Amino acid sequence: MRSHYCGQVDQALIGETVTVCGWVHRRRDHGGVIFVDLRDREGLLQVVFDPDRKDIFSAAERVRSEYVLKVTGVVRERPAGTVNPNMNTGQVEVLAHELAVLNRAETPPFHHDEQANEELRLKYRYLDLRRDNMTANMRLRHKVTMAMRHFLDTAGFIDVETPMLTRATPEGARDYIVPSRTHPGKFFALPQSPQIFKQLLMMSGLDRYYQIVRCFRDEDLRADRQPEFTQLDIEMSFVDEADVMSTMEGLVRHLFQEALDVELPATFPRMTYAEAMQRFGSDKPDLRIDLELIEVADLMSSVEFKVFAGPASDPEGRVAALCVPDGSSLSRKEIDDYTAFVGRYGARGLAYIKVNDIDAGREGLQSPILKFLPDDAVSGILERTGAKTGDLIFFGADKARVVNDALGALRVKIGQDRGLVADGWAPLWVVDFPMFEKDEDANRWVALHHPFTAPSINDAKALKADPGHALSRAYDMVLNGSEIGGGSIRIHNQDIQAAVFDLLDISEEEAEEKFGFLLTALQYGCPPHGGIAFGLDRIVMLMAGAESIRDVIAFPKTQSAHCPLTNAPGEVSAQQLKETGIRVRTPRADS
């Protein structure tokens, strides 16, 4: 129907007849001459309707926003003074000779250039996707997936599909379950990841596997999380951590080169989990922010101020400082706002010291807690934090988890609020994670990653003797403060796998019921193997500079896992419920 996309008509076509199709972006009537900005996915093109051509001029008078048109005309140079240097087609226009209205449109609920609220945008997502930035996001996503496939195909990986209907397994997030009509009373689960299947593929001898796959998790949502999401899933045989990590660095460098024309470092820095938590209070630190948490518990253990002395003497406690350059200019209201902010992470307050004059010693400091601190503690804090005149020092004192969560989040927020985030990209590997963490409420160990992650010690007896200090062979890739990928070397020894299940309170009976097929497969020559999964939505979100992954997914859900476009989830018929043996219980009004 067309000879060119609107956005591809340029000066090289002057004098030629072209046919273009698209949507009416804007219509203007200037003294009898009608101008229509016609839009398709490649851009805008100005079309001129001359009143001398009465038949098509009359039709052009009736077109409105978002009408679908087909226009044939001659490309000509724009008159002097009307050139638009901000458009690819800004040097030319098309003088229309023929016009066909392919479809009319109702007045849209929001204009193409309007910043409508997200609920309205999601309800009319097909209109939202016509907007330039959303089209650009979809095209960026396409470039990223193309680059992923090209790199992995070239590197000898095989694309294999794994089942969407599988069985529910313990650990991890809550499953989405699917009732079975042919097996009454039984359920499939939608996969949270293809984890077990990709391990089985390594046992099958495929050696290198990948898949761009849809995954499902029934969990509370946030800006970078959806109930269904896409990940690049990868597994490799006969490898160790260095093999996987170096290959994946090459992949990510290739993505950024192809999609953004950006050169990432030749080698990504590595940091242990313990160091990341100590310095940044987070296992996904944003290295673009030059602020660090400083340990001061040893300076506080003998002070009379119990708010500091208690956590300083507690083996599970922590007292840390965060020095903010030029932070003494913060107002009382700003400090109160930051106090409320850390309260969301469990902190019971936010002590501070303003350094008005470093050379004046104690007299140059301003703080409600100074009276509780002896001179040696104060001088130690100033020396250790490297505070200068005009700085402000925030403190966190509580259980280590609370201090890390609160000050780690505060570090990022202050960095953003005060313009302390450097430009560019800061990739990082975080390694040597704890194998387990203690669920205090249930008084049991849980896997920090998943129960198929290999421990750093390949000895079942030693692992069971001291699980609290066991490290895993896991690695996370972090980019600008977001975890974009996580993986590990997997357990390929049946005894180690059984020991891990035992530590996680997964009985032999439950292990056999849930994972019997995997345990059996381990008996038939399982190679050493490892892999990783990258969050495709999150990577594209970062590349696009978007605030939410919803802006890089064609048809996302809301924060409540609802689709305003289709109004899903919805009810099903009584017949469907009967066929699957399900009876819906209506919640009581007073419950």
C-alpha positions in Angstrom: 0.0 0.0 0.0 2.9 2.3 0.5 6.3 3.1 -1.1 8.0 4.6 2.0 7.6 5.0 5.7 6.8 8.6 6.7 10.0 9.0 8.7 12.1 7.9 5.8 11.1 10.6 3.3 14.0 13.0 3.0 15.8 15.3 0.5 17.0 12.4 -1.6 13.4 11.9 -2.7 12.7 15.5 -3.8 10.8 15.5 -7.0 9.7 11.9 -6.7 6.1 10.6 -6.2 5.7 8.6 -2.9 2.9 6.8 -1.2 2.8 6.9 2.6 0.4 5.6 5.2 -0.1 6.5 8.9 -2.1 8.3 11.6 -3.0 12.0 11.7 -0.7 13.4 14.4 -1.9 17.0 13.9 -4.0 18.9 11.4 -3.6 22.6 10.8 -5.5 24.9 8.5 -3.4 27.9 7.5 -5.3 30.4 5.3 -6.9 27.8 3.1 -3.9 25.5 2.9 -4.3 22.3 5.1 -1.2 20.8 6.7 -1.3 17.3 8.2 1.5 15.8 10.2 1.3 12.1 9.3 2.9 9.6 11.7 4.0 6.1 11.6 6.6 4.1 13.6 9.5 5.8 11.7 8.5 9.4 12.4 6.5 12.4 11.2 6.0 13.7 7.7 4.3 17.0 6.7 1.7 16.6 4.0 0.2 19.7 2.3 -3.3 19.8 0.8 -3.7 22.5 -1.8 -7.3 24.0 -2.2 -6.8 23.7 -6.0 -7.3 20.0 -5.7 -10.9 20.3 -4.4 -11.7 16.6 -4.2 -8.9 15.7 -1.8 -8.9 19.1 -0.1 -12.6 18.6 0.9 -11.7 15.2 2.3 -8.7 16.6 4.2 -11.0 19.2 5.9 -12.8 16.3 7.5 -9.9 14.4 8.9 -9.2 14.5 12.6 -6.6 13.3 15.1 -5.7 9.6 14.7 -7.5 9.1 11.4 -5.7 6.5 9.3 -4.7 7.9 5.9 -3.0 6.8 2.7 -1.5 9.7 0.8 0.2 9.8 -2.6 2.1 12.9 -3.6 5.2 14.6 -4.7 8.1 15.3 -2.4 9.3 18.9 -2.4 11.6 21.2 -0.4 9.9 23.1 2.4 9.7 26.9 1.8 12.4 29.0 3.4 11.7 29.7 7.1 9.6 26.5 7.6 12.4 24.0 7.9 12.2 21.9 11.1 15.8 20.8 12.0 14.4 18.6 14.9 12.8 16.2 12.4 14.4 13.7 10.1 11.9 14.8 7.5 12.1 18.5 8.5 13.6 19.6 5.2 10.8 18.3 3.0 7.0 18.0 2.7 4.7 16.0 0.4 2.2 17.9 -1.8 -0.8 15.5 -1.8 -2.2 14.3 -5.1 -4.4 11.5 -3.8 -5.9 10.9 -0.4 -7.7 7.8 1.0 -9.2 7.8 4.5 -8.5 4.1 5.5 -10.3 4.5 8.8 -11.8 7.2 11.0 -11.1 7.5 14.8 -13.0 8.7 17.8 -11.5 11.5 19.8 -8.7 9.7 21.7 -8.8 9.8 25.6 -5.4 11.5 25.6 -3.3 13.2 22.9 -0.2 11.7 21.5 2.0 14.3 23.3 0.1 14.4 26.5 1.4 13.0 29.8 -1.7 11.0 30.8 -1.9 9.1 34.1 -0.7 5.5 33.9 -4.0 3.9 34.6 -5.5 5.6 31.5 -2.4 4.8 29.5 -2.7 1.1 30.3 -6.4 1.0 29.6 -5.8 2.3 26.1 -2.4 0.7 25.7 -2.7 0.5 21.9 -2.9 4.3 21.8 -0.1 4.6 24.4 2.2 2.4 22.3 1.8 4.9 19.3 3.7 7.5 21.3 7.3 8.1 20.2 9.0 7.1 23.5 7.0 3.9 23.8 7.7 2.9 20.2 11.4 3.6 20.9 11.2 1.4 24.0 9.7 -1.5 22.0 12.3 -1.1 19.3 15.1 -1.0 21.9 13.8 -4.2 23.4 13.8 -5.8 20.0 17.5 -4.7 19.4 18.4 -6.1 22.8 16.9 -9.5 22.2 18.4 -9.6 18.7 21.8 -8.9 20.2 21.3 -11.6 22.8 20.5 -14.2 20.3 23.3 -13.2 17.9 25.9 -13.4 20.7 24.7 -16.7 22.1 24.2 -18.4 18.7 27.7 -17.4 17.7 29.0 -18.7 21.1 27.6 -22.2 20.5 24.5 -22.0 22.7 21.3 -23.9 21.6 17.8 -22.3 22.0 15.5 -24.8 23.7 12.0 -24.3 24.9 11.0 -25.7 28.3 7.4 -26.4 29.6 5.0 -23.7 30.7 2.9 -26.2 32.6 5.0 -27.8 35.3 4.6 -28.7 38.9 4.6 -26.6 42.0 7.9 -26.7 44.0 8.8 -25.5 47.5 10.9 -22.4 48.2 11.0 -19.2 46.2 7.9 -17.0 45.5 4.3 -18.1 45.4 3.3 -20.1 42.3 0.5 -19.4 39.9 -1.4 -22.6 39.8 -3.5 -24.1 36.9 -6.2 -26.7 37.6 -6.1 -29.8 35.5 -9.4 -31.0 33.9 -7.9 -34.4 32.9 -6.4 -35.1 36.3 -9.2 -34.0 38.7 -8.0 -32.4 42.0 -4.5 -31.9 40.6 -2.8 -28.7 39.5 0.0 -27.5 37.2 2.1 -24.5 38.2 3.4 -21.8 35.8 7.2 -21.8 36.0 8.9 -19.2 38.3 12.0 -20.1 36.1 13.1 -23.0 34.0 15.7 -23.9 36.7 15.3 -27.6 37.0 14.7 -28.1 33.2 17.8 -26.3 32.2 19.8 -28.5 34.7 18.2 -31.5 33.1 19.3 -30.2 29.7 22.9 -30.2 30.9 22.5 -33.8 32.1 21.2 -34.5 28.6 24.5 -33.4 27.0 23.3 -30.2 25.2 26.2 -28.5 26.9 25.1 -24.9 26.2 21.5 -23.8 26.4 19.6 -20.5 26.3 16.1 -19.3 26.2 14.3 -16.0 26.2 11.5 -17.2 28.4 8.3 -16.0 30.2 8.3 -16.6 34.0 5.5 -16.2 36.6 5.6 -15.3 40.3 2.5 -14.5 42.4 4.1 -11.9 44.6 3.6 -8.3 45.6 4.7 -5.9 42.8 6.8 -2.8 42.6 8.3 -0.6 39.8 10.8 -3.2 38.7 8.6 -6.4 39.2 5.7 -7.9 37.4 3.6 -11.1 37.9 4.8 -12.3 34.5 8.2 -11.2 33.2 10.8 -12.2 30.7 14.3 -13.5 31.4 17.3 -14.6 29.4 18.0 -18.1 30.8 21.4 -19.6 30.3 23.2 -22.8 31.4 26.6 -24.2 30.6 28.3 -27.6 31.2 31.9 -28.2 32.3 32.4 -24.7 33.7 33.4 -22.9 36.9 32.4 -19.4 38.0 35.2 -17.7 36.0 34.0 -19.4 32.8 30.4 -18.3 33.2 31.2 -14.8 34.4 33.7 -14.1 31.6 31.2 -15.3 28.9 28.4 -13.2 30.4 30.6 -10.1 30.6 31.1 -10.6 26.8 27.4 -10.9 26.3 26.5 -7.7 28.2 29.3 -5.7 26.5 27.9 -6.9 23.2 24.3 -5.8 24.2 25.4 -2.3 25.1 27.6 -2.0 22.0 24.8 -3.1 19.6 21.8 -1.4 21.3 23.3 1.8 22.6 26.8 2.1 21.0 28.2 2.2 24.5 31.6 0.6 25.5 31.5 -1.1 28.9 34.7 -2.0 30.7 36.8 -4.9 29.4 36.6 -6.6 32.8 33.8 -6.0 35.4 35.0 -5.4 39.0 34.1 -8.1 41.6 33.1 -7.6 45.2 32.2 -10.1 47.9 28.8 -10.0 49.4 30.4 -9.2 52.8 32.3 -6.2 51.4 29.2 -4.9 49.6 27.1 -5.0 52.8 29.9 -3.5 54.9 30.6 -0.6 52.5 27.2 0.1 50.9 24.6 -1.7 53.0 23.4 -3.4 49.9 24.2 -6.5 47.8 23.5 -4.4 44.7 25.4 -1.2 45.3 25.3 1.7 42.8 29.0 2.4 42.4 28.2 5.7 40.6 27.5 7.2 44.1 30.7 8.0 45.9 29.3 7.6 49.4 30.1 4.7 51.8 29.0 3.4 55.1 31.8 3.6 57.8 31.9 1.2 60.7 32.1 3.0 64.1 30.8 0.3 66.5 34.2 0.0 68.2 34.1 3.8 69.0 30.7 3.5 70.6 30.9 0.3 72.6 31.7 2.1 75.9 29.7 5.3 75.5 26.9 6.0 78.0 24.4 6.5 75.1 22.6 3.2 75.0 21.2 3.9 71.5 24.7 3.4 70.3 26.3 1.3 73.0 23.6 -1.5 72.8 24.0 -2.3 69.1 27.8 -1.8 69.3 28.0 -4.5 71.9 25.5 -6.9 70.2 27.1 -9.5 67.9 24.2 -9.1 65.6 24.2 -5.3 65.8 25.9 -2.6 63.8 26.7 1.1 64.3 27.6 2.8 61.0 28.1 6.4 59.8 27.4 8.0 56.4 29.2 11.2 55.7 27.3 13.6 53.3 29.5 16.2 51.5 28.2 19.7 52.2 25.4 18.1 54.1 25.4 20.7 56.9 23.3 22.9 54.6 20.4 20.4 55.1 17.5 22.1 56.9 15.7 20.6 59.9 12.8 19.7 57.7 15.0 17.8 55.2 16.6 15.9 58.1 13.2 15.1 59.4 12.2 13.8 56.0 15.2 11.6 55.8 14.4 10.3 59.3 10.9 9.4 58.1 12.5 7.7 55.0 14.7 5.4 57.0 11.8 4.6 59.3 10.3 2.7 56.4 13.2 0.3 56.7 12.8 -0.3 60.4 15.1 2.4 61.7 13.9 4.0 64.9 15.7 7.3 64.3 18.4 9.1 62.5 21.1 10.7 64.6 23.4 13.2 62.9 26.4 15.6 63.5 26.8 18.8 61.4 30.4 19.7 60.9 30.3 23.5 60.8 34.1 24.0 61.4 36.4 21.0 61.5 39.3 23.0 62.8 37.3 24.1 65.9 37.0 20.5 67.2 33.9 19.8 69.3 33.0 23.5 69.3 32.6 23.4 65.6 30.1 20.6 65.7 26.3 20.8 66.0 24.2 17.8 67.1 21.7 16.8 69.8 23.8 13.7 70.5 27.2 15.4 71.1 26.6 15.6 74.9 26.5 11.7 75.0 29.8 11.2 73.2 33.3 11.6 74.8 36.1 13.4 73.0 37.9 10.3 71.8 34.7 9.0 70.2 34.1 12.3 68.5 37.6 12.6 67.2 37.6 9.0 66.0 34.3 9.5 64.1 35.7 12.7 62.4 39.0 11.0 61.5 37.4 7.7 60.2 34.7 9.4 58.1 37.1 12.0 56.7 34.6 14.7 57.4 35.3 18.2 56.3 33.9 21.6 57.1 30.3 21.8 55.8 29.7 18.0 55.9 27.0 16.2 57.8 27.4 12.7 59.3 24.3 10.4 59.7 24.3 7.4 62.0 22.5 4.1 62.0 22.5 1.9 65.2 20.4 -1.2 65.4 20.5 -4.9 64.2 22.9 -5.1 61.3 20.1 -5.9 58.9 18.1 -2.8 59.8 21.2 -0.5 59.6 22.2 -1.9 56.3 18.7 -1.6 54.8 18.2 1.9 56.2 21.5 3.5 55.5 21.9 1.6 52.3 18.7 3.1 51.0 19.5 6.5 52.5 22.9 6.5 50.7 21.1 6.1 47.3 18.4 8.7 48.1 20.9 11.3 49.2 23.0 10.6 46.1 19.9 11.2 43.9 18.6 14.2 45.8 22.0 16.0 45.9 23.2 15.2 42.4 25.9 12.9 43.5 25.2 10.2 40.9 27.9 10.1 38.3 27.0 9.7 34.6 27.6 6.4 32.8 27.4 2.8 33.6 28.9 0.9 36.6 28.7 -2.9 36.2 29.8 -5.1 39.1 29.9 -8.8 40.0 28.9 -9.6 43.6 30.2 -13.0 44.7 30.6 -15.2 47.8 27.1 -15.0 49.0 26.1 -16.8 52.2 24.7 -20.2 51.3 21.8 -19.9 53.8 20.1 -17.3 56.0 18.1 -17.9 59.1 14.3 -17.4 59.1 14.0 -16.4 62.8 10.2 -16.7 62.8 10.2 -20.2 61.5 13.5 -21.1 63.2 14.9 -22.7 60.1 17.5 -22.2 57.3 16.4 -20.9 53.9 18.4 -20.8 50.7 19.6 -17.3 49.9 19.4 -18.1 46.2 17.7 -21.5 45.5 18.3 -25.0 46.8 20.2 -26.1 43.7 23.1 -23.6 44.3 26.4 -25.4 45.0 28.1 -24.6 48.3 31.8 -23.5 48.2 32.7 -26.5 50.3 32.0 -29.8 48.4 31.6 -31.8 51.6 28.2 -32.8 52.9 29.3 -33.4 56.5 31.2 -30.1 56.8 28.2 -28.2 55.3 25.8 -29.7 57.8 28.2 -29.0 60.6 28.3 -25.2 60.1 25.6 -24.0 57.6 25.6 -20.5 59.0 29.1 -19.8 57.7 28.8 -21.7 54.5 29.3 -19.6 51.3 27.7 -20.4 47.9 29.2 -20.5 44.5 26.7 -17.8 43.4 27.3 -14.6 41.5 25.0 -11.6 40.8 25.6 -9.0 38.0 24.7 -5.5 39.2 24.4 -2.4 37.0 23.9 1.1 38.4 22.4 -0.3 41.6 20.0 -2.8 40.0 20.6 -6.6 39.9 20.2 -7.5 36.3 21.3 -11.1 36.5 21.9 -13.8 39.0 23.3 -17.3 38.8 25.5 -19.9 40.3 27.4 -23.1 39.8 24.8 -25.9 40.5 25.0 -29.0 42.7 25.9 -32.0 40.5 26.5 -34.4 43.4 23.5 -36.3 44.9 25.0 -36.4 48.4 25.4 -32.6 48.5 21.9 -32.1 47.1 20.4 -34.3 49.8 22.4 -32.4 52.5 21.1 -29.1 51.3 17.5 -30.4 51.2 18.0 -31.7 54.8 19.2 -28.3 56.0 16.2 -26.6 54.4 13.9 -29.0 56.2 12.8 -30.7 53.0 12.2 -34.2 54.1 13.3 -37.2 52.0 9.6 -37.9 51.2 9.0 -34.3 50.1 12.3 -34.2 48.1 11.3 -37.4 46.4 7.8 -36.1 45.6 8.9 -32.7 44.4 12.3 -33.4 42.9 12.5 -37.2 42.5 13.1 -36.9 38.8 16.1 -34.5 39.4 17.6 -36.7 42.1 17.3 -39.7 39.8 19.0 -37.8 37.0 21.9 -37.0 39.3 22.7 -40.7 39.4 23.3 -41.0 35.7 26.4 -39.0 35.1 25.6 -35.3 35.7 28.4 -32.9 34.5 29.6 -29.9 36.5 27.4 -27.1 35.3 26.3 -23.5 36.1 24.3 -20.7 34.6 22.6 -17.4 35.1 19.3 -15.7 34.3 19.1 -12.0 33.2 16.0 -9.9 33.7 15.3 -8.7 30.2 12.7 -6.2 31.3 15.0 -4.7 33.8 17.9 -4.4 31.4 15.8 -2.6 28.8 14.3 -0.4 31.5 17.8 0.8 32.5 18.9 1.2 28.9 15.8 3.3 28.1 16.1 5.4 31.2 12.6 4.5 32.1 11.3 4.6 35.7 9.3 1.4 35.6 9.5 -1.9 33.7 5.9 -1.3 32.7 7.3 1.3 30.2 9.3 -1.4 28.4 6.6 -4.2 28.4 4.0 -4.0 25.6 1.0 -5.1 27.8 2.0 -5.0 31.5 -0.1 -5.3 34.7 -0.6 -2.7 37.3 0.8 -2.7 40.9 -2.2 -4.9 41.9 -1.5 -7.4 39.1 -4.5 -6.2 37.1 -4.7 -5.5 33.4 -6.8 -2.4 32.7 -6.9 -3.1 29.0 -8.5 -6.6 29.2 -9.8 -6.3 32.7 -8.0 -9.5 33.7 -8.2 -11.4 35.9 -11.9 -12.1 35.4 -14.5 -14.6 36.3 -15.0 -17.9 34.4 -18.1 -19.8 33.6 -19.8 -22.3 35.9 -19.1 -25.0 33.3 -15.4 -24.3 33.3 -15.3 -24.5 37.1 -17.3 -27.7 37.0 -14.9 -29.3 34.4 -11.9 -28.6 36.6 -13.6 -29.6 39.9 -13.4 -26.1 41.4 -15.9 -24.4 43.6 -15.4 -20.7 44.3 -16.0 -19.6 47.9 -17.2 -16.0 48.1 -15.4 -14.1 51.0 -17.7 -13.0 53.8 -18.5 -9.3 53.8 -17.3 -8.9 57.4 -14.1 -10.8 56.9 
